[in-house]
Amino acid sequence: MAFVDSVEDYDAFAAEYNALFEDFDGWTRTQYQILLELLLELAAARRVLDCACGTGAQTRGLARHGHEVTTTDASAAMVRETANLLRNDGLEAATAQCRWESLPVQLTARFDVVSCCGNALAHSPGLEALQRNVDAMAAVLDSAGALLVDSRNWERMLDTRPRHEVLPQGTYAGERLVPIYTFDWVDWEIRNPLEILFLCLEPETPRHRSYRFSFYPFRRETLRAVLRSAGLEIAREYDSPDRERYAIVAHRVL
Ligand SMILES: C[S@@+](CC[C@H](N)C(=O)[O-])C[C@H]1O[C@@H](n2cnc3c(N)ncnc32)[C@H](O)[C@@H]1O
């Protein structure tokens, strides 16, 4: 059975990733709101690690509000995009290319909050990799630190197995685009292929380009068990209003 991760796929996709968002700044603000409650609760929280930065949705929100942010991603191209966007906005964060499993070795700092958001964990190729990756995130938490992870509601997705998901159209780099996700559902915890296709409506005649990814859907109960095995205690869970996504906050057990 093929277990491949999506790091090279994201290297190829980095320059267009933000075309998925009708309003990337709005997405950044929403992501910060999700983190805010946690940051307020951990009043002394200073050091935050965003370990799946992508193009910086969570990082930019954090940096804009004055947090001391370290931001990493396995994809060098995604880290570069984040660094460019931070620079353009006059914001600061320490950036590094780092895979999840390398976090405890590559980073010497320990963090009050570690964020792994934007449905990133489902790129862990299988359950063993998922456990290894969450263990590594837990290992870079300070003694009273908290890990925030989020996920799509895979139970709902695998129940209904939608073939396509059409995102709102927007304009990106001068093109009128409709982003379309095409799923090819297989099963739980094994490789499920995903194609992200941009249908380009303007300025020329309609054409398209596409990117391919792999993801490994897990049940919410499985993620809870993985967090507990990593020595974390689940503090809180959130569901998005449409119940399409959820987030879990887990603390290090003292
Ligand atoms: C769906 S994007 C989420 C990005 C961002 N957090 C957001 O909300 O837009 C998933 C990210 O996880 C990263 N990623 C995938 N596998 C990884 C791994 N093994 N270690 C670190 N990052 C990884 C990808 O490169 C990609 O940038």
The ligand as a MOL file (V3000), in Angstrom:
LIG
                    3D

  0  0  0     0  0            999 V3000
M  V30 BEGIN CTAB
M  V30 COUNTS 27 29 0 0 0
M  V30 BEGIN ATOM
M  V30 1 C -3.7550 22.3660 4.0830 0
M  V30 2 S -2.2020 23.1600 4.3630 0 CHG=1
M  V30 3 C -2.5850 24.1620 5.7990 0
M  V30 4 C -1.7560 25.4170 5.8180 0
M  V30 5 C -2.2120 26.5050 6.8170 0
M  V30 6 N -2.0870 26.0860 8.1960 0
M  V30 7 C -3.6260 27.0100 6.5160 0
M  V30 8 O -4.5160 26.9420 7.3890 0
M  V30 9 O -3.8530 27.5110 5.4010 0 CHG=-1
M  V30 10 C -1.2500 21.8240 5.0630 0
M  V30 11 C 0.2300 22.1530 5.2630 0
M  V30 12 O 0.8690 21.0510 5.9610 0
M  V30 13 C 2.1760 20.9160 5.4510 0
M  V30 14 N 2.6760 19.5630 5.7130 0
M  V30 15 C 2.2670 18.4020 5.1370 0
M  V30 16 N 2.9830 17.3720 5.6280 0
M  V30 17 C 3.8630 17.8960 6.5450 0
M  V30 18 C 4.8520 17.3310 7.4020 0
M  V30 19 N 5.1250 16.0250 7.3880 0
M  V30 20 N 5.5410 18.1510 8.2310 0
M  V30 21 C 5.2720 19.4970 8.2380 0
M  V30 22 N 4.3600 20.0930 7.4330 0
M  V30 23 C 3.6570 19.2960 6.6040 0
M  V30 24 C 2.0310 21.2080 3.9610 0
M  V30 25 O 3.2530 21.5250 3.3430 0
M  V30 26 C 1.0150 22.3530 3.9680 0
M  V30 27 O 1.6290 23.6100 3.9620 0
M  V30 END ATOM
M  V30 BEGIN BOND
M  V30 1 1 1 2
M  V30 2 1 2 3
M  V30 3 1 2 10
M  V30 4 1 3 4
M  V30 5 1 4 5
M  V30 6 1 5 6
M  V30 7 1 5 7
M  V30 8 2 7 8
M  V30 9 1 7 9
M  V30 10 1 10 11
M  V30 11 1 11 12
M  V30 12 1 11 26
M  V30 13 1 12 13
M  V30 14 1 13 14
M  V30 15 1 13 24
M  V30 16 1 14 15
M  V30 17 1 14 23
M  V30 18 2 15 16
M  V30 19 1 16 17
M  V30 20 1 17 18
M  V30 21 2 17 23
M  V30 22 1 18 19
M  V30 23 2 18 20
M  V30 24 1 20 21
M  V30 25 2 21 22
M  V30 26 1 22 23
M  V30 27 1 24 25
M  V30 28 1 24 26
M  V30 29 1 26 27
M  V30 END BOND
M  V30 END CTAB
M  END
